């Protein structure tokens, strides 16, 4: 019997030709959990598709389908079990670092693995970093594993905070630096920790512009670096200009764009974009 090239090969005798063309070509695997986005036309076939994923990916024990977009201040989405074990908690590995993740209660994207590392590699020993929307702590933990830095990792989601504390424990032996987890609203934290940071990470693309005044409040009076994430189209300069306007409105100056790049495509002709900027 010919070995299947992918999970879709296992469904050739089960789905119609039209249904096969609708199958997603890729999906996220977080630890041993697969999370797939199915078009409405395939929801009636969800259990068959989920079982095919389990059969092809032997390391996967649970398959969930996305039900709706990421919403709310906790940045979560509804998931529906379509195959395997109903257990949304897993351990995910990036660059040898281990993260505890409850996929039903926290936001995490395995597609940001290289981005977590890219930012961490820019940090220098001795820096103080604030991650305003830390989730389970991937940016913070990557940084602490590479640099003798102090990272304040803030998140308003109590479940993300608990996962972050466990993730810190799982990686503690690899740390050169320190991660301080904080459960709270980063806007309030900005007033409590005004002027402490050499670097601020702002991975909340849908609302990051609203938080620019708070990010700038966190930066030292002499300035520092921000990693600003936003959603945008093909024109990267448009994102830079929005950031520049927001910075100037807070009476600071965007001195230099260190880097601007598309991180990942989130919809047709729509990207998550990052701007690394030096602020004075």
Phi and psi in degrees as GROMACS dihedral restraints (atoms count N, CA, C in turn):
[ dihedral_restraints ]
;  ai    aj    ak    al  type     phi  dphi    fc
    3     4     5     6     1   -68.7    20    10
    4     5     6     7     1   134.0    20    10
    6     7     8     9     1   -71.2    20    10
    7     8     9    10     1   132.2    20    10
    9    10    11    12     1   -65.0    20    10
   10    11    12    13     1   140.4    20    10
   12    13    14    15     1   -81.1    20    10
   13    14    15    16     1   -28.1    20    10
   15    16    17    18     1  -157.8    20    10
   16    17    18    19     1   177.7    20    10
   18    19    20    21     1   -65.8    20    10
   19    20    21    22     1   -26.2    20    10
   21    22    23    24     1   -64.2    20    10
   22    23    24    25     1   -31.0    20    10
   24    25    26    27     1   -61.8    20    10
   25    26    27    28     1   -28.9    20    10
   27    28    29    30     1   -75.1    20    10
   28    29    30    31     1    -9.9    20    10
   30    31    32    33     1  -110.0    20    10
   31    32    33    34     1     4.1    20    10
   33    34    35    36     1   -62.7    20    10
   34    35    36    37     1   -31.2    20    10
   36    37    38    39     1   -95.4    20    10
   37    38    39    40     1     3.7    20    10
   39    40    41    42     1  -113.0    20    10
   40    41    42    43     1   -41.9    20    10
   42    43    44    45     1   -97.9    20    10
   43    44    45    46     1   157.3    20    10
   45    46    47    48     1   -75.1    20    10
   46    47    48    49     1   166.8    20    10
   48    49    50    51     1   -58.6    20    10
   49    50    51    52     1   -41.0    20    10
   51    52    53    54     1   -65.0    20    10
   52    53    54    55     1   -42.3    20    10
   54    55    56    57     1   -65.4    20    10
   55    56    57    58     1   -37.5    20    10
   57    58    59    60     1   -62.3    20    10
   58    59    60    61     1   -35.4    20    10
   60    61    62    63     1   -70.0    20    10
   61    62    63    64     1   -19.9    20    10
   63    64    65    66     1   -89.6    20    10
   64    65    66    67     1   -10.0    20    10
   66    67    68    69     1   -62.1    20    10
   67    68    69    70     1   134.7    20    10
   69    70    71    72     1   -65.0    20    10
   70    71    72    73     1   137.1    20    10
   72    73    74    75     1   -76.1    20    10
   73    74    75    76     1   -24.8    20    10
   75    76    77    78     1  -142.9    20    10
   76    77    78    79     1   163.5    20    10
   78    79    80    81     1  -157.5    20    10
   79    80    81    82     1   166.8    20    10
   81    82    83    84     1   -87.1    20    10
   82    83    84    85     1   139.3    20    10
   84    85    86    87     1  -117.4    20    10
   85    86    87    88     1   116.2    20    10
   87    88    89    90     1  -111.7    20    10
   88    89    90    91     1   110.3    20    10
   90    91    92    93     1    60.7    20    10
   91    92    93    94     1  -119.3    20    10
   93    94    95    96     1  -111.1    20    10
   94    95    96    97     1    30.2    20    10
   96    97    98    99     1  -119.9    20    10
   97    98    99   100     1   130.2    20    10
   99   100   101   102     1   -99.7    20    10
  100   101   102   103     1   135.7    20    10
  102   103   104   105     1  -124.1    20    10
  103   104   105   106     1   116.3    20    10
  105   106   107   108     1  -119.6    20    10
  106   107   108   109     1   144.5    20    10
  108   109   110   111     1  -105.5    20    10
  109   110   111   112     1   111.7    20    10
  111   112   113   114     1  -104.4    20    10
  112   113   114   115     1   138.2    20    10
  114   115   116   117     1   -66.4    20    10
  115   116   117   118     1   156.5    20    10
  117   118   119   120     1   -56.8    20    10
  118   119   120   121     1   -31.5    20    10
  120   121   122   123     1   -64.7    20    10
  121   122   123   124     1   -19.1    20    10
  123   124   125   126     1  -105.0    20    10
  124   125   126   127     1    -1.5    20    10
  126   127   128   129     1   -63.0    20    10
  127   128   129   130     1   -30.4    20    10
  129   130   131   132     1   -69.4    20    10
  130   131   132   133     1   -14.1    20    10
  132   133   134   135     1  -109.6    20    10
  133   134   135   136     1    13.2    20    10
  135   136   137   138     1   -58.6    20    10
  136   137   138   139     1   -43.6    20    10
  138   139   140   141     1   -65.7    20    10
  139   140   141   142     1   -36.3    20    10
  141   142   143   144     1   -65.4    20    10
  142   143   144   145     1   -42.2    20    10
  144   145   146   147     1   -66.0    20    10
  145   146   147   148     1   -43.7    20    10
  147   148   149   150     1   -60.4    20    10
  148   149   150   151     1   -41.7    20    10
  150   151   152   153     1   -66.3    20    10
  151   152   153   154     1   -36.5    20    10
  153   154   155   156     1   -63.7    20    10
  154   155   156   157     1   -39.2    20    10
  156   157   158   159     1   -63.7    20    10
  157   158   159   160     1   -43.3    20    10
  159   160   161   162     1   -60.8    20    10
  160   161   162   163     1   -42.1    20    10
  162   163   164   165     1   -68.7    20    10
  163   164   165   166     1   -33.8    20    10
  165   166   167   168     1   -83.9    20    10
  166   167   168   169     1   -41.7    20    10
  168   169   170   171     1  -100.3    20    10
  169   170   171   172     1    95.7    20    10
  171   172   173   174     1   -67.4    20    10
  172   173   174   175     1   -20.0    20    10
  174   175   176   177     1   -82.3    20    10
  175   176   177   178     1    -7.5    20    10
  177   178   179   180     1   -92.2    20    10
  178   179   180   181     1   131.8    20    10
  180   181   182   183     1  -111.4    20    10
  181   182   183   184     1   -16.1    20    10
  183   184   185   186     1  -140.6    20    10
  184   185   186   187     1   141.1    20    10
  186   187   188   189     1  -126.2    20    10
  187   188   189   190     1   123.9    20    10
  189   190   191   192     1  -117.5    20    10
  190   191   192   193     1   145.8    20    10
  192   193   194   195     1  -102.7    20    10
  193   194   195   196     1   140.1    20    10
  195   196   197   198     1   -70.5    20    10
  196   197   198   199     1   134.1    20    10
  198   199   200   201     1  -122.2    20    10
  199   200   201   202     1    91.7    20    10
  201   202   203   204     1    91.1    20    10
  202   203   204   205     1   172.8    20    10
  204   205   206   207     1   -84.0    20    10
  205   206   207   208     1   173.1    20    10
  207   208   209   210     1   -70.6    20    10
  208   209   210   211     1   129.1    20    10
  210   211   212   213     1  -141.0    20    10
  211   212   213   214     1   166.9    20    10
  213   214   215   216     1    77.4    20    10
  214   215   216   217     1   168.8    20    10
  216   217   218   219     1   -69.9    20    10
  217   218   219   220     1   -19.5    20    10
  219   220   221   222     1   -86.5    20    10
  220   221   222   223     1    -5.4    20    10
  222   223   224   225     1    55.1    20    10
  223   224   225   226     1    56.4    20    10
  225   226   227   228     1  -120.3    20    10
  226   227   228   229     1   163.8    20    10
  228   229   230   231     1  -134.3    20    10
  229   230   231   232     1   154.8    20    10
  231   232   233   234     1   -75.2    20    10
  232   233   234   235     1   140.2    20    10
  234   235   236   237     1  -126.4    20    10
  235   236   237   238     1   150.0    20    10
  237   238   239   240     1  -125.7    20    10
  238   239   240   241     1   125.5    20    10
  240   241   242   243     1   -66.9    20    10
  241   242   243   244     1   127.8    20    10
  243   244   245   246     1  -117.9    20    10
  244   245   246   247     1   -11.7    20    10
  246   247   248   249     1  -168.1    20    10
  247   248   249   250     1   149.5    20    10
  249   250   251   252     1    85.5    20    10
  250   251   252   253     1  -157.7    20    10
  252   253   254   255     1   -82.3    20    10
  253   254   255   256     1   135.7    20    10
  255   256   257   258     1   -87.2    20    10
  256   257   258   259     1    80.4    20    10
  258   259   260   261     1  -144.5    20    10
  259   260   261   262     1   103.2    20    10
  261   262   263   264     1   -81.7    20    10
  262   263   264   265     1     1.2    20    10
  264   265   266   267     1   -98.5    20    10
  265   266   267   268     1   131.4    20    10
  267   268   269   270     1  -148.6    20    10
  268   269   270   271     1   169.0    20    10
  270   271   272   273     1  -111.7    20    10
  271   272   273   274     1   120.6    20    10
  273   274   275   276     1  -108.6    20    10
  274   275   276   277     1   142.6    20    10
  276   277   278   279     1  -115.6    20    10
  277   278   279   280     1   132.3    20    10
  279   280   281   282     1  -131.3    20    10
  280   281   282   283     1   123.1    20    10
  282   283   284   285     1    50.5    20    10
  283   284   285   286     1    35.8    20    10
  285   286   287   288     1    82.6    20    10
  286   287   288   289     1    -5.4    20    10
  288   289   290   291     1   -90.3    20    10
  289   290   291   292     1   145.1    20    10
  291   292   293   294     1  -113.8    20    10
  292   293   294   295     1   135.3    20    10
  294   295   296   297     1  -128.2    20    10
  295   296   297   298     1   129.7    20    10
  297   298   299   300     1   -84.2    20    10
  298   299   300   301     1   128.3    20    10
  300   301   302   303     1  -137.6    20    10
  301   302   303   304     1   130.5    20    10
  303   304   305   306     1  -103.9    20    10
  304   305   306   307     1    99.6    20    10
  306   307   308   309     1   -64.8    20    10
  307   308   309   310     1   -17.2    20    10
  309   310   311   312     1   -85.9    20    10
  310   311   312   313     1   -12.5    20    10
  312   313   314   315     1  -128.9    20    10
  313   314   315   316     1    -8.6    20    10
  315   316   317   318     1  -134.3    20    10
  316   317   318   319     1   158.1    20    10
  318   319   320   321     1   -91.4    20    10
  319   320   321   322     1   131.2    20    10
  321   322   323   324     1  -155.6    20    10
  322   323   324   325     1   133.9    20    10
  324   325   326   327     1  -122.5    20    10
  325   326   327   328     1   116.6    20    10
  327   328   329   330     1   -66.5    20    10
  328   329   330   331     1   -13.8    20    10
  330   331   332   333     1   -75.5    20    10
  331   332   333   334     1    -6.5    20    10
  333   334   335   336     1   -99.3    20    10
  334   335   336   337     1    10.8    20    10
  336   337   338   339     1   -53.1    20    10
  337   338   339   340     1   -51.6    20    10
  339   340   341   342     1   -67.4    20    10
  340   341   342   343     1   -33.1    20    10
  342   343   344   345     1   -65.7    20    10
  343   344   345   346     1   -40.8    20    10
  345   346   347   348     1   -57.2    20    10
  346   347   348   349     1   -43.8    20    10
  348   349   350   351     1   -70.8    20    10
  349   350   351   352     1   -40.1    20    10
  351   352   353   354     1   -59.2    20    10
  352   353   354   355     1   -46.4    20    10
  354   355   356   357     1   -66.5    20    10
  355   356   357   358     1   -43.7    20    10
  357   358   359   360     1   -59.0    20    10
  358   359   360   361     1   -36.8    20    10
  360   361   362   363     1   -68.5    20    10
  361   362   363   364     1   -17.8    20    10
  363   364   365   366     1   -81.4    20    10
  364   365   366   367     1   -20.2    20    10
  366   367   368   369     1   -71.9    20    10
  367   368   369   370     1   142.1    20    10
  369   370   371   372     1  -107.0    20    10
  370   371   372   373     1   152.8    20    10
  372   373   374   375     1   -53.7    20    10
  373   374   375   376     1   138.6    20    10
  375   376   377   378     1    92.3    20    10
  376   377   378   379     1    -9.1    20    10
  378   379   380   381     1   -72.3    20    10
  379   380   381   382     1   154.4    20    10
  381   382   383   384     1  -111.2    20    10
  382   383   384   385     1   124.2    20    10
  384   385   386   387     1  -120.4    20    10
  385   386   387   388     1   139.8    20    10
  387   388   389   390     1  -119.1    20    10
  388   389   390   391     1   122.3    20    10
  390   391   392   393     1  -100.5    20    10
  391   392   393   394     1   108.6    20    10
  393   394   395   396     1   -72.5    20    10
  394   395   396   397     1   -24.3    20    10
  396   397   398   399     1  -136.6    20    10
  397   398   399   400     1    70.5    20    10
  399   400   401   402     1   -77.1    20    10
  400   401   402   403     1   -23.6    20    10
  402   403   404   405     1    61.9    20    10
  403   404   405   406     1  -131.3    20    10
  405   406   407   408     1   -84.4    20    10
  406   407   408   409     1     2.1    20    10
  408   409   410   411     1    96.6    20    10
  409   410   411   412     1    25.7    20    10
  411   412   413   414     1   -62.9    20    10
  412   413   414   415     1   -44.9    20    10
  414   415   416   417     1   -60.7    20    10
  415   416   417   418     1   -48.2    20    10
  417   418   419   420     1   -62.3    20    10
  418   419   420   421     1   -44.2    20    10
  420   421   422   423     1   -72.0    20    10
  421   422   423   424     1   -37.5    20    10
  423   424   425   426     1   -59.3    20    10
  424   425   426   427     1   -45.6    20    10
  426   427   428   429     1   -61.4    20    10
  427   428   429   430     1   -49.4    20    10
  429   430   431   432     1   -64.6    20    10
  430   431   432   433     1   -26.2    20    10
  432   433   434   435     1   -77.1    20    10
  433   434   435   436     1   -18.8    20    10
  435   436   437   438     1  -109.9    20    10
  436   437   438   439     1   -28.5    20    10
  438   439   440   441     1  -132.4    20    10
  439   440   441   442     1   153.0    20    10
  441   442   443   444     1   -84.0    20    10
  442   443   444   445     1    71.3    20    10
  444   445   446   447     1  -122.1    20    10
  445   446   447   448     1   158.9    20    10
  447   448   449   450     1  -105.6    20    10
  448   449   450   451     1   121.5    20    10
  450   451   452   453     1  -120.0    20    10
  451   452   453   454     1   121.6    20    10
  453   454   455   456     1   -93.7    20    10
  454   455   456   457     1   117.0    20    10
  456   457   458   459     1  -108.5    20    10
  457   458   459   460     1   109.8    20    10
  459   460   461   462     1  -108.0    20    10
  460   461   462   463     1   134.6    20    10
  462   463   464   465     1  -152.5    20    10
  463   464   465   466     1   143.0    20    10
  465   466   467   468     1   -84.4    20    10
  466   467   468   469     1   -17.1    20    10
  468   469   470   471     1   -81.3    20    10
  469   470   471   472     1   116.0    20    10
  471   472   473   474     1   -63.8    20    10
  472   473   474   475     1   -29.7    20    10
  474   475   476   477     1   -72.7    20    10
  475   476   477   478     1   -38.9    20    10
  477   478   479   480     1   -63.3    20    10
  478   479   480   481     1   -40.3    20    10
  480   481   482   483     1   -60.1    20    10
  481   482   483   484     1   -44.0    20    10
  483   484   485   486     1   -66.6    20    10
  484   485   486   487     1   -40.9    20    10
  486   487   488   489     1   -63.6    20    10
  487   488   489   490     1   -38.6    20    10
  489   490   491   492     1   -63.7    20    10
  490   491   492   493     1   -43.5    20    10
  492   493   494   495     1   -60.5    20    10
  493   494   495   496     1   -41.6    20    10
  495   496   497   498     1   -68.9    20    10
  496   497   498   499     1   -37.0    20    10
  498   499   500   501     1   -64.8    20    10
  499   500   501   502     1   -38.5    20    10
  501   502   503   504     1   -61.3    20    10
  502   503   504   505     1   -45.5    20    10
  504   505   506   507     1   -60.6    20    10
  505   506   507   508     1   -41.1    20    10
  507   508   509   510     1   -63.8    20    10
  508   509   510   511     1   -26.3    20    10
  510   511   512   513     1  -112.1    20    10
  511   512   513   514     1     4.1    20    10
  513   514   515   516     1   -56.3    20    10
  514   515   516   517     1   -37.2    20    10
  516   517   518   519     1   -67.5    20    10
  517   518   519   520     1   -17.4    20    10
  519   520   521   522     1   -95.7    20    10
  520   521   522   523     1    -3.3    20    10
  522   523   524   525     1   -76.1    20    10
  523   524   525   526     1   135.7    20    10
  525   526   527   528     1   -97.8    20    10
  526   527   528   529     1   -29.0    20    10
  528   529   530   531     1  -110.3    20    10
  529   530   531   532     1  -162.0    20    10
  531   532   533   534     1  -129.1    20    10
  532   533   534   535     1   136.8    20    10
  534   535   536   537     1  -114.1    20    10
  535   536   537   538     1   125.7    20    10
  537   538   539   540     1  -108.2    20    10
  538   539   540   541     1   108.2    20    10
  540   541   542   543     1   -77.7    20    10
  541   542   543   544     1   138.3    20    10
  543   544   545   546     1  -131.3    20    10
  544   545   546   547     1   124.4    20    10
  546   547   548   549     1   -94.2    20    10
  547   548   549   550     1   113.4    20    10
  549   550   551   552     1   168.8    20    10
  550   551   552   553     1   177.8    20    10
  552   553   554   555     1   -83.0    20    10
  553   554   555   556     1   123.3    20    10
  555   556   557   558     1   -63.3    20    10
  556   557   558   559     1   -21.4    20    10
  558   559   560   561     1   -68.5    20    10
  559   560   561   562     1   -39.5    20    10
  561   562   563   564     1   -72.1    20    10
  562   563   564   565     1   -40.9    20    10
  564   565   566   567     1   -59.3    20    10
  565   566   567   568     1   -36.2    20    10
  567   568   569   570     1   -60.5    20    10
  568   569   570   571     1   -35.9    20    10
  570   571   572   573     1   -74.9    20    10
  571   572   573   574     1   -34.2    20    10
  573   574   575   576     1   -74.3    20    10
  574   575   576   577     1   -24.9    20    10
  576   577   578   579     1  -123.7    20    10
  577   578   579   580     1    34.7    20    10
  579   580   581   582     1   -57.5    20    10
  580   581   582   583     1   129.5    20    10
  582   583   584   585     1    77.6    20    10
  583   584   585   586     1    20.5    20    10
  585   586   587   588     1   -94.5    20    10
  586   587   588   589     1   -23.0    20    10
  588   589   590   591     1   -98.6    20    10
  589   590   591   592     1   139.3    20    10
  591   592   593   594     1   -83.2    20    10
  592   593   594   595     1   -23.0    20    10
  594   595   596   597     1  -151.8    20    10
  595   596   597   598     1   138.5    20    10
  597   598   599   600     1  -128.7    20    10
  598   599   600   601     1   132.9    20    10
  600   601   602   603     1  -106.3    20    10
  601   602   603   604     1   130.0    20    10
  603   604   605   606     1  -127.0    20    10
  604   605   606   607     1    67.7    20    10
  606   607   608   609     1   -90.8    20    10
  607   608   609   610     1    72.7    20    10
  609   610   611   612     1  -139.8    20    10
  610   611   612   613     1    73.9    20    10
  612   613   614   615     1   -55.9    20    10
  613   614   615   616     1   -34.7    20    10
  615   616   617   618     1   -73.9    20    10
  616   617   618   619     1   -19.9    20    10
  618   619   620   621     1  -136.6    20    10
  619   620   621   622     1     8.1    20    10
  621   622   623   624     1   -58.1    20    10
  622   623   624   625     1   -35.0    20    10
  624   625   626   627     1   -57.8    20    10
  625   626   627   628     1   -36.8    20    10
  627   628   629   630     1   -64.9    20    10
  628   629   630   631     1   -23.1    20    10
  630   631   632   633     1   -99.6    20    10
  631   632   633   634     1     2.4    20    10
  633   634   635   636     1   -55.6    20    10
  634   635   636   637     1   -46.1    20    10
  636   637   638   639     1   -57.3    20    10
  637   638   639   640     1   -34.7    20    10
  639   640   641   642     1   -76.7    20    10
  640   641   642   643     1   -37.1    20    10
  642   643   644   645     1   -62.7    20    10
  643   644   645   646     1   -42.1    20    10
  645   646   647   648     1   -69.1    20    10
  646   647   648   649     1   -31.7    20    10
  648   649   650   651     1   -65.4    20    10
  649   650   651   652     1   -34.1    20    10
  651   652   653   654     1   -70.4    20    10
  652   653   654   655     1   -30.5    20    10
  654   655   656   657     1   -66.7    20    10
  655   656   657   658     1   149.7    20    10
  657   658   659   660     1   -58.7    20    10
  658   659   660   661     1   155.6    20    10
  660   661   662   663     1   -61.5    20    10
  661   662   663   664     1   -26.9    20    10
  663   664   665   666     1   -79.7    20    10
  664   665   666   667     1    -9.3    20    10
  666   667   668   669     1   106.6    20    10
  667   668   669   670     1  -172.6    20    10
  669   670   671   672     1   169.9    20    10
  670   671   672   673     1  -162.7    20    10
  672   673   674   675     1  -111.1    20    10
  673   674   675   676     1   138.7    20    10
  675   676   677   678     1  -120.1    20    10
  676   677   678   679     1   144.7    20    10
  678   679   680   681     1  -109.9    20    10
  679   680   681   682     1   102.9    20    10
  681   682   683   684     1  -104.0    20    10
  682   683   684   685     1   124.5    20    10
  684   685   686   687     1  -112.0    20    10
  685   686   687   688     1   138.0    20    10
  687   688   689   690     1  -149.9    20    10
  688   689   690   691     1   163.4    20    10
  690   691   692   693     1   -94.5    20    10
  691   692   693   694     1   141.4    20    10
  693   694   695   696     1  -161.8    20    10
  694   695   696   697     1   176.5    20    10
  696   697   698   699     1   -93.7    20    10
  697   698   699   700     1  -148.0    20    10
  699   700   701   702     1   -76.5    20    10
  700   701   702   703     1   -19.1    20    10
  702   703   704   705     1   -88.9    20    10
  703   704   705   706     1    99.4    20    10
  705   706   707   708     1   -67.4    20    10
  706   707   708   709     1   -30.2    20    10
  708   709   710   711     1   -63.8    20    10
  709   710   711   712     1   -27.5    20    10
  711   712   713   714     1   -64.3    20    10
  712   713   714   715     1   -40.8    20    10
  714   715   716   717     1   -67.5    20    10
  715   716   717   718     1   -42.1    20    10
  717   718   719   720     1   -60.3    20    10
  718   719   720   721     1   -43.6    20    10
  720   721   722   723     1   -65.1    20    10
  721   722   723   724     1   -39.2    20    10
  723   724   725   726     1   -63.0    20    10
  724   725   726   727     1   -41.7    20    10
  726   727   728   729     1   -64.5    20    10
  727   728   729   730     1   -45.0    20    10
  729   730   731   732     1   -60.3    20    10
  730   731   732   733     1   -43.7    20    10
  732   733   734   735     1   -62.6    20    10
  733   734   735   736     1   -42.6    20    10
  735   736   737   738     1   -66.1    20    10
  736   737   738   739     1   -39.4    20    10
  738   739   740   741     1   -65.2    20    10
  739   740   741   742     1   -45.7    20    10
  741   742   743   744     1   -65.9    20    10
  742   743   744   745     1   -30.2    20    10
  744   745   746   747     1   -65.8    20    10
  745   746   747   748     1   -23.2    20    10
  747   748   749   750     1   -97.7    20    10
  748   749   750   751     1    14.0    20    10
  750   751   752   753     1    63.9    20    10
  751   752   753   754     1    35.1    20    10
  753   754   755   756     1  -118.7    20    10
  754   755   756   757     1   177.8    20    10
  756   757   758   759     1  -130.7    20    10
  757   758   759   760     1   130.8    20    10
  759   760   761   762     1   -82.4    20    10
  760   761   762   763     1   101.6    20    10
  762   763   764   765     1   -79.2    20    10
  763   764   765   766     1   -38.2    20    10
  765   766   767   768     1  -154.5    20    10
  766   767   768   769     1   136.5    20    10
  768   769   770   771     1   -90.0    20    10
  769   770   771   772     1   107.5    20    10
  771   772   773   774     1   -72.0    20    10
  772   773   774   775     1   -39.8    20    10
  774   775   776   777     1  -159.8    20    10
  775   776   777   778     1   142.8    20    10
  777   778   779   780     1  -137.7    20    10
  778   779   780   781     1   132.7    20    10
  780   781   782   783     1  -156.9    20    10
  781   782   783   784     1   155.9    20    10
  783   784   785   786     1   -82.1    20    10
  784   785   786   787     1   123.4    20    10
  786   787   788   789     1   -82.2    20    10
  787   788   789   790     1   -46.4    20    10
  789   790   791   792     1  -166.1    20    10
  790   791   792   793     1   154.9    20    10
  792   793   794   795     1   -85.6    20    10
  793   794   795   796     1   129.5    20    10
  795   796   797   798     1  -108.3    20    10
  796   797   798   799     1   -15.1    20    10
  798   799   800   801     1  -165.1    20    10
  799   800   801   802     1   166.5    20    10
  801   802   803   804     1   -54.5    20    10
  802   803   804   805     1   122.1    20    10
  804   805   806   807     1    61.5    20    10
  805   806   807   808     1    25.7    20    10
  807   808   809   810     1  -134.0    20    10
  808   809   810   811     1   128.9    20    10
  810   811   812   813     1  -125.7    20    10
  811   812   813   814     1   154.5    20    10
  813   814   815   816     1   -84.9    20    10
  814   815   816   817     1   126.7    20    10
  816   817   818   819     1  -121.6    20    10
  817   818   819   820     1   142.3    20    10
  819   820   821   822     1  -118.7    20    10
  820   821   822   823     1   140.1    20    10
  822   823   824   825     1  -121.3    20    10
  823   824   825   826     1   118.0    20    10
  825   826   827   828     1   -91.7    20    10
  826   827   828   829     1   118.9    20    10
  828   829   830   831     1  -131.9    20    10
  829   830   831   832     1   141.3    20    10
  831   832   833   834     1   -92.7    20    10
  832   833   834   835     1   124.2    20    10
  834   835   836   837     1  -112.9    20    10
  835   836   837   838     1   136.2    20    10
